[in-house]
C-alpha cells in the first residue's frame, strides 16, 4: 500500500478503479482488505468509481501513535488523506466506527464529502453498545488490552444473527476461525486501546444527535435487522434528524452484515452512491 503522513501519522491507503472518487472508512480494527473481501470495492469499481481504502491509525500498516484517540483525530486523518490525494466532493461510506468518523468528517470538512452512507453506526446510543464499551474499558484497565477470546466472543454475539448463533454451529465455527486472526490487524496495543477510547468518547457526547441537523449533504443511514449495537430503530431516528437523510434496513443480518450479507449490503450502498 502507498502512504501519506498526516499530522505526523503515517496513513496507508490503496486506490482501485477509475472515475468518481469514493472513500471507504472501516470499523474498529478493520483492515482495508475487508472491503475487498466483501466485494464492495469490485462492485463500486464496476460502476465507475475510483475507490479509496485506507488503514485508520492503529491498524496495520498505518502508524499507531500513543492512545487514546478521538473520532476528531480519525476524521482529521481521513481529511488529510483526501487533501494529499487532491480529492474533493467525494462519495463516502463509513461502517461502525467509520460511520462516527464520517459524521465528524462531513461536519468539519464539508468541502470534502458530497454524498455519504452511515452503515451500522448512526443514531441514539443503545444500552447494548454502552455495555459493550464498558466491558472493553474494564478489560483494558485490568489486562492492558482486550483479550482475544473476549474480542471474539463479543464479535460473535453482536455480529451474527440470532438464528445463526443458535442453530448453525458450522457457520459459527467458521467465524470463530476468521475472528481468531483479528488481533493481527492492530499495529500495536495502542491502536486497539486508542480506537476503543475514540468510540467510547464519541457515543457519550450529548450533542451527537443534534449535530446531525448540520449535515446538509444527502445521507443514507443503513442498519442491519438484527444489529444489537445500532438497530434499525436507531438508524431511523438518525435519518429523521438529517436534513437530507434516507433510511434502509438490510434484512437478516446483524452488526457484521457487511461480511455475512455482502451482496445485499453492496447493492444498497452502490445504488445510493450511483443515484
Secondary structure, DSSP 8 states (H G I E B T S, - for coil): -EEEEETTEEEEEEEESSSEEEEEE--TT--THHHHHTTHHHHHHHTTEEEEEE--TTBTTS---SS---HHHHHHHHHHHHHHHT--SEEEEEETHHHHHHHHHHHH-TTTEEEEEEES--SS--HHHHHHHHHHHHHHHHHSS--HHHHHHHHHHHHS-HHHHHH-HHHHHHHHHHHTTGGGGBSSHHHHHHHHHHHHHHHT-TTTTGGGGG--SEEEEEEETT-SSS-HHHHHHHHHHSTTEEEEEETT--TTHHHHTHHHHHHHHHHHHH-
